[in-house]
Amino acid sequence: MGTYAFVRSATEKKTGRHVAIKTCRGETSRVFLKNEYNLLKRLADDNIIQVYDLIEDKTKSESYLIMEYFEGSNLDEYVSENGAMSEADARLIIKQLLNSLQYLHELGIAHRDIKPENILINQQKEIKVIDFNISKSKKADIEDGERKFTSIFYTQISSPLYCAPELKNNIGYTESIDIWGVGIVLFTLLFGTFSTNSLNRLKTQSERHVRLVEIVKEQACCSEEC
């Protein structure tokens, strides 16, 4: 989204708690950071980063999001250093990611920017989904006494390289766009990279209604079961 932000670690003097501080500068960044805080403070999931507080310094035009500290790197950095993952490790990562998305979607929340850079991983292969600044919560409609989320999103928003096809058609979409992001993450984990060429091939194949498995079979690193 072009917002200015950086993250650093710190220790709370009173509690000794190790935290991460995400700093944003400017009004546009402040709005996105506040959106992220308001969404995350409602959530409690093992694979979603926790937030503790939001501090705004109007004299410096800066905002500070105080978050859980998580020791590790993002998936993009991980595969750049270590190469492609084994199927077993990739399966473990994707299972955690899908569980966290199921939790979000049941609450009517779409992340809208699932990509390797927005998923942290530690040495134990545990993950945390981060960067909810462009996430969106759907309005709840009551049908037959039950709370259901039926709203449609229209904002064309996401990282261009990882953008789901329906986002470029100027039509409404739902939280299911996050599943496209899961596919991008899986592709990256198994092949160690994801490029514009990879994206073009995936979109061309999806437009022709050819299953993703046909693309995967062209590579030698995956088993038939995968």
C-alpha positions in Angstrom: 0.0 0.0 0.0 3.0 2.3 0.0 2.7 3.1 3.7 5.9 4.0 5.7 6.5 1.5 8.5 9.3 -0.3 10.3 9.4 -2.7 13.2 11.9 -2.9 16.0 12.1 -4.9 19.3 11.9 -3.4 22.7 11.5 -4.4 26.4 8.9 -3.0 28.7 10.6 -1.5 31.8 7.8 -2.3 34.2 7.1 -5.9 33.2 10.2 -7.0 31.4 8.1 -8.2 28.5 9.8 -8.4 25.2 7.6 -6.7 22.5 7.8 -5.6 18.9 6.9 -2.0 18.0 5.6 -1.2 14.5 6.1 2.5 13.7 4.2 4.3 11.0 4.5 7.9 9.9 1.9 10.1 8.2 -1.9 10.3 8.2 -2.5 7.5 5.7 -0.2 5.1 7.6 -1.9 6.1 10.9 -5.4 5.1 9.5 -4.1 1.7 8.3 -2.3 1.1 11.6 -5.4 2.0 13.6 -7.5 -0.4 11.4 -4.9 -3.1 12.1 -5.1 -2.5 15.9 -8.9 -2.5 16.0 -9.1 -5.8 14.2 -6.2 -7.6 16.0 -7.3 -6.6 19.5 -10.5 -8.7 18.9 -8.6 -11.8 18.0 -7.1 -14.7 20.0 -5.5 -17.4 17.8 -2.2 -19.2 18.2 -1.1 -18.4 14.6 -2.1 -14.7 14.5 0.1 -12.1 16.0 -1.2 -10.4 19.2 -1.4 -6.7 19.8 -1.2 -4.9 23.2 -1.6 -1.2 22.5 -1.7 1.6 20.0 0.1 4.9 20.8 -0.2 8.0 18.7 2.3 10.9 18.8 0.6 13.8 17.0 3.7 16.1 17.5 5.8 13.7 15.4 2.9 12.5 13.2 3.9 8.9 14.2 1.9 6.0 15.5 3.2 2.9 17.4 1.6 -0.5 17.4 2.8 -2.5 20.4 2.7 -6.2 19.5 3.8 -9.7 20.6 7.5 -10.4 19.9 8.0 -13.5 17.7 11.5 -14.8 17.1 11.9 -15.7 13.5 11.8 -14.5 9.9 9.1 -14.2 7.3 8.5 -17.0 4.8 10.0 -15.1 1.9 13.2 -14.6 3.8 13.1 -18.2 5.0 13.0 -19.8 1.5 15.5 -17.3 0.2 18.0 -18.6 2.8 17.0 -22.3 2.9 15.5 -23.0 -0.4 12.3 -25.0 -1.0 10.7 -26.9 1.9 9.9 -30.6 2.1 6.3 -31.6 1.5 6.0 -32.5 5.2 7.2 -29.1 6.4 5.1 -27.3 3.8 2.0 -29.3 4.9 2.6 -28.2 8.5 2.8 -24.5 7.5 -0.2 -24.6 5.3 -2.3 -26.4 7.9 -1.5 -23.7 10.4 -2.3 -21.0 7.9 -5.6 -22.5 6.9 -6.6 -22.9 10.6 -5.9 -19.2 11.2 -7.9 -18.2 8.1 -10.8 -20.4 9.1 -10.8 -18.6 12.4 -10.8 -15.2 10.7 -13.4 -16.1 8.1 -15.8 -17.4 10.8 -15.6 -13.9 12.3 -16.3 -12.3 9.0 -12.7 -11.0 8.5 -10.8 -11.1 5.3 -7.0 -10.6 5.6 -6.7 -9.5 1.9 -2.9 -9.6 1.8 -1.9 -13.2 2.4 1.7 -13.6 1.0 5.0 -15.1 2.2 6.2 -11.7 3.5 3.2 -11.6 5.9 3.8 -14.9 7.6 6.4 -15.3 10.2 8.1 -18.7 11.0 10.4 -19.8 13.8 12.8 -22.7 14.2 10.0 -25.0 15.4 8.0 -24.3 12.1 5.4 -22.4 14.1 3.9 -19.5 12.2 2.2 -16.1 12.9 0.1 -14.2 10.4 0.9 -10.5 10.5 0.1 -7.2 8.7 -3.6 -6.7 9.0 -3.5 -3.0 7.9 -5.7 -3.6 4.9 -7.8 -6.4 6.4 -11.6 -5.9 6.5 -14.4 -7.0 8.7 -17.7 -7.8 7.0 -21.0 -6.6 8.4 -23.1 -9.2 10.2 -26.6 -9.8 8.9 -29.2 -11.6 11.1 -31.1 -14.4 9.2 -33.6 -16.6 11.1 -32.1 -15.5 14.4 -28.6 -16.5 13.2 -25.6 -14.2 12.7 -24.4 -14.5 9.1 -21.8 -12.6 7.1 -23.2 -11.9 3.7 -21.6 -8.6 2.8 -19.4 -8.3 -0.4 -16.1 -6.4 -0.6 -15.5 -4.0 -3.5 -12.2 -2.2 -2.7 -9.5 -3.2 -5.2 -6.7 -3.7 -2.7 -3.8 -6.2 -2.3 -0.2 -6.6 -3.3 -0.1 -6.6 -7.1 2.1 -9.7 -7.5 -0.1 -11.8 -5.2 -3.5 -10.2 -6.2 -6.3 -12.7 -6.8 -7.8 -12.7 -10.3 -11.3 -11.5 -9.1 -9.7 -8.3 -7.7 -8.9 -7.1 -11.2 -12.4 -7.6 -12.6 -14.0 -4.7 -10.7 -16.6 -7.0 -9.2 -17.4 -7.8 -5.6 -15.5 -10.5 -3.8 -15.5 -12.3 -0.5 -12.9 -13.5 2.1 -12.3 -16.4 -0.3 -9.6 -14.3 -2.0 -7.4 -15.3 1.0 -7.3 -18.8 -0.4 -5.6 -17.6 -3.6 -2.9 -16.3 -1.2 -2.6 -19.7 0.4 -1.9 -21.1 -3.1 0.8 -18.6 -3.6 2.4 -19.4 -0.2 2.3 -23.2 -1.0 3.9 -22.6 -4.4 6.6 -20.6 -2.8 7.3 -23.2 -0.1 7.5 -26.1 -2.6 9.5 -24.4 -5.3 11.5 -21.8 -3.3 10.4 -18.8 -5.3 7.5 -17.0 -6.8 7.9 -14.6 -9.6 5.8 -12.6 -12.1 6.4 -15.5 -14.6 5.0 -17.9 -12.0 2.0 -15.7 -11.5 1.3 -15.4 -15.2 1.4 -19.1 -15.6 -1.0 -19.7 -12.7 -3.5 -17.1 -14.0 -3.3 -18.4 -17.6 -3.9 -21.9 -16.4 -6.8 -20.9 -14.1 -8.5 -19.0 -16.9 -8.4 -22.2 -19.0 -9.8 -24.2 -16.0 -6.7 -26.4 -15.8 -6.0 -27.7 -12.3 -3.0 -26.3 -10.5 -1.7 -29.9 -10.1 -1.0 -30.0 -13.9 1.5 -27.1 -13.3 3.1 -28.8 -10.4 3.6 -32.0 -12.3 6.0 -30.2 -14.6 8.3 -29.9 -11.7 10.4 -32.7 -10.2 10.3 -31.8 -6.6 6.8 -33.0 -5.7 5.3 -36.4 -5.2 2.1 -37.6 -6.9 0.4 -37.4 -3.4 1.3 -33.7 -3.2 
